[in-house]
């Protein structure tokens, strides 16, 4: 049985062509700079596009476009929805409100184009890191690890489609995006930032905040991938009760299909309530720790810009989280909630990088 690689090759060529534009712009602007500055600019570009990719991935999910092209990596075997117009038209005619429409196909493919562009830039970043390894303060293995990471992300992107939006895969895909963002932040800080000394107590607090943020993002992804945002009506109560009926067993069964319990039956509503409430309650814990960290940064470590960023982002998460519940999950608030989570990952990753630089220089 032969495999048609033509669509994949066309997609790779398209991604390379798209990546040439921002890459050429950065290289032209930094043409007289040294290797460290040029690599820092390239890392910043990849970081910016990765942040955009995370937010656009949320838009793809929230607009129900995750299966806009039900195969991978192309769209019905084509490099764009233009070539797949006959298939899309047939699917849309058969089920007008279904997962495949022209608009959803374009949203899904633009997400893939952006992902492949980020991958192409990270490939260039890895190659450049090895070429200039003797004049850089950062090991090229950082960029190489990032390249491996983005390839694994591509695999999860494929599984997201082929496994029909399996909640566990969707959640891991979002966490992988956050991990990719963190890797790029650390690399950029290693190329551009100065060291900041942290006490052991402050480092433990930073570690606690990082773990709690990771868990809260995982819970948020589990809420979103199971479409449990609207399982609770009202705030601070949920469906008129402080402690509503909840089914944590079914809600947190990881290996199952979307909308189904582990047994294959439909997922009970109480399971969705449990998923929502877990995220809501854990937000209190993680939010308080982030605010304590902001206080320590401001008053004890003299890192006031980081403290202010942490404070504002935590408040933004609270505001957008509440908006999702009381306003019926508006698209703008949902996107800002994802963007705020990504920004918090970026701030904490930058703080870790500064602390690591101080330890390395001591």
N, C-alpha and C positions, 0 to 999 in steps of 0.2 A: 504494500500500500504506500503510495507516494504522498508526500506532504507538500502543499503549495506554500512556498516561502515568500512569494512575490508581495503579498500585502504587508508582511512584517518588514521586508526590505524597504518597501516604499515608505512605511511609517518611520523607519530609522533614518532614511534620507531626509524626510520632512522634518524630523526632530533636529537633525544636524543643521539643516538650513535655517530653522527658526533660531537655534542656539547661536549661530554665527552672528546674528544681528546684535544682541546684547554683548556677546563676547568681543566682537570687533569694536563696539563703542567703548568698552572698558579698556581694551588694549590701546586704542587711539588716545584716550584721555590720559593714560598712564605711560605713554610711549617713552617719556624721558625719565621715568621713575626707576628706582632700583627694584630688584626681584622681590624683596619683601613687601614693598608698597603695592606692586602689581598683583601679587598673590593675595594680599589683604583685600584689594578692590574686587578681585574675582570671587573671593570667599563671601564678601558682602553682597555681591550680586546673587550668588547661589542662595544665600541666606534669605534675601528679600523675596526671591521667587519661591523658595520653599514655604515661607510664611503665606504667600499668596496661594500656593498649592493647597495648603491645609484649609484655608478659608474657602477656596473654590471647591474643594472636596466636600466641605460641609454643605455648600450650596447645591452641589450635585445630589447629595443625599436628601436634603430638605425639599428639593423640587421633584423628588421621586424619579430622578434621572439615572439612578445607578444601573438600571438595566435598559437604558435607552438604546444601547447596542448590545444585544444579548450574547455576543461572542467576544473573543479577545485574541489578539490586540486590536484588530480592525473592527469594522462595522459590517456585518454580513460578508466578511471576506474582503472588504474594500478598505482603502486607506482613509476614506472620509464618507460622511453620509451622502455626499453627492453621488458617488458610485453605487450606493446602496438604496437609492431612492425608490426603486421598484419594490424591494423587500419591506422597506419602512412603510410605504404607502399601503401595501397589502396588510401589514400588521395593524396599522392605524385604522384601516377600514374595518377590519374584523373586530377590533376592540378599541373604539375611539378614546376611552378613558384608561386604557391599559398602559403598561410600562414603556411601550415603544411608540414614540411620535417623532416628528421631524425636530421639534424644539428640544426634546429630551435627548435625542441622538446627538445633536450638536453640543449640548451641554456636556454629555458624557465624553465625547471625543475631544472637546477642548480641554477637559480635565486630563485626558491621556496625553494630549500634545504638550501641555504644560509639564506633566510629570516626566515625559521623555526629554524635554528641554533641560529640566533640572538635572536629570541623569547625565546628559551630554556635558553640561557645565562641570559637574562633579568629576567626570572622567578626565576632562582637561585639567581640573584642579589636582587630581592625583598624579597625572603625568608631569605637570609642572613642578609639583612638590618633590618628585624624585630627581628631576633635572637640576633643580636649584637647592638640593638638600644640604649642600656644603655651606650655603650662605644664609640659611633660614634658622630661626631659633626654635622651630617646631619640627618634630620628627615627621617624615613623610608617611609614616604608618597611620597617622591620624587621617590623612586624606584617603589613604588606601582603605582603612576601615569604613570610612564614610561611603566609599564607592561600593564596598560589599553590602553595606547597610541599604543603600538605595536599590541595589539589585534584589535584595530580599523584599523590599517594599514593592517592587514591581511584581514579584511572585504573589504577594498578598493582594495586590490589585487584580491580578488574574483570578485568584480564588474568590475574591469578592463577587466577581461576575459569574464565574462558572458554578459556584455554590449558591447562587441566587440570594445574595445579601444575607448570608449566614451571620447571625449576630456576633458570634465569637470572632469570626474573621474580620468583620467590619470594625469591631472594637480594637483588635490587634493592629489593623491597618492604620487607624487613627493614632494609636500609641506609637507605632513605628514612625509616623510622620513627625510626632513630637520629639522622638529620639533623634531623628535626622536633623531637626532644627537645633537641638541641644548640641550635637556634634559640630555643626557649622558655627554656632556661637562660640564654643570653646576654641575652635581653630582661629576664628577672627580675633578673639581676645588675646590669644597667644601671639598673634602677629602685630597687634596694635596697642595693647593695654599695659599699664604698669601694675606692679604687685601691690596688694593690700594685705596687711597683717591681720589675722583673725585670732582671737583667743579660742581656747579649746571649748569653752562654754558656748561661744557664738557659733563655732563650727558644728557643735552638736545640735544647736537650734536650727541651723541651716539644713543639716541633714534630715532632721525631723520634718521641717517644712517641705523639703523636697519629696520625701516619701509620701507624706500626706497629700501633696499636690498630685503626685503620680496616681495614687489611689482614687482621688476625687475625679481626675480626668478619666480614669478607667470606668468609674461609676457613671460619669456623664455620658461617655461613649456607649455604655450598656443601656442607659436610658434612651438615647437617641436611636441606637440600632434596633431597639425593641419597640420604638414609637410609643414610649411610656410617658412622654412629657405631659400629656393631658389626662393621665390616669388620676391625678389629684385635681379636684376643682376647689379653688379657694386657697387663701393663705391668711394666717398661719395654720389654720386647720386644713385637713384634707377630706374632702367630701363630707363636710359638716362634723368631723370627729377629730379629736386630738390624736387618737391612735386607731386608725381605721382597720378594717379587716385586711390582713396581708398574708400572702402565701410566698414566703421566702424560699421554700424548697423548690417550687416550680420556677420562681422568678430567677433564681441563680443557678439553675441547671445549665451548665455552659454548653454541653454538646447537644444541640438540638437545632431544628430548622426555625426560620423566622415565623413567629405566630404559633408555633407548636410547642407542646411540652416534650419532655424526653421520651415519653411513651408514644408520641405521635399524635395524641389528641390535641385539640385546640388549647392554647394557653389560657388559663382562667384569668379573669380581670383582676382578681386579688393578687396575682403574680405581678402584673404591671404596676399595681399600687405599691407593692413591696419594693420593686425596682426604683420607682420614683422616690419613695420615702427614704430609702437608704442613701440616695444621692443628696436629698434635702437635708437629712440629719447630719451626714458626714460633712456637708458644706459648713456647718456651724463650727465643727472642730478644726477643719483645715483653715477656714477663714480667720479664726481667732489666732491660730499659730502664725499665720502670715502677717497679721497685724502686730503681733508681739515682735516678730523679726523686723518689721519696719521700724518699730520703736527702738530696738537695739541698734539698728543701722544708723538711725538719726542721732541718738543721744550718746552712744558708746563708741561707735566705729567711725563717726564723721563721714559716712557715705550717704549724704543727704539726697543726692539725685536718685540713687537706687532706692532709698527709703520712700521717697515721694512716688516713684514709679510703682513700687510694691503696694503702697497705700491706695493709689488711684485705681490700679488694676483690680485690686481686691474689691473695692467699692463698685467698680464697673461690673464685676462678676455677680455681685449681689443684686445690683439693679437690673441687669439683663436676665438673670435667673428668675427674679420675681416677675419681670415683664412677660417671660415665656408662660408663666402660670396664669397670671391675672388677665393678660390680654389675649390669651388663646394662641400662644406660640407664633407670634409675628416673625416673619422671615428676617427682618433687619436685626431684631433682638437676638434671635437664634445665631445668626452669623457673628454678631458682636460677642456673643458668649464664647463661641469657638475661638475667635480672634483674641479675646482676653486671656483665655487659657493658654494659647500659644505664646502670647507675650509674657505671661508669668513664667512659663518654661524658659523663655529667653533670658529673663532677668535673673532667675535662680542659677541658670547655667553660667551666666557671666560672673556672678558672685563666686561660684565654685572655681572658675578659671582664675580669677584674681587671687583667691586663697591659695590655689595650687602654685601660681607663679611665685608668691611670697615664700612658700615652703621650698620650692626649687632653688631660690636664690639665697636661702639661709645656710 
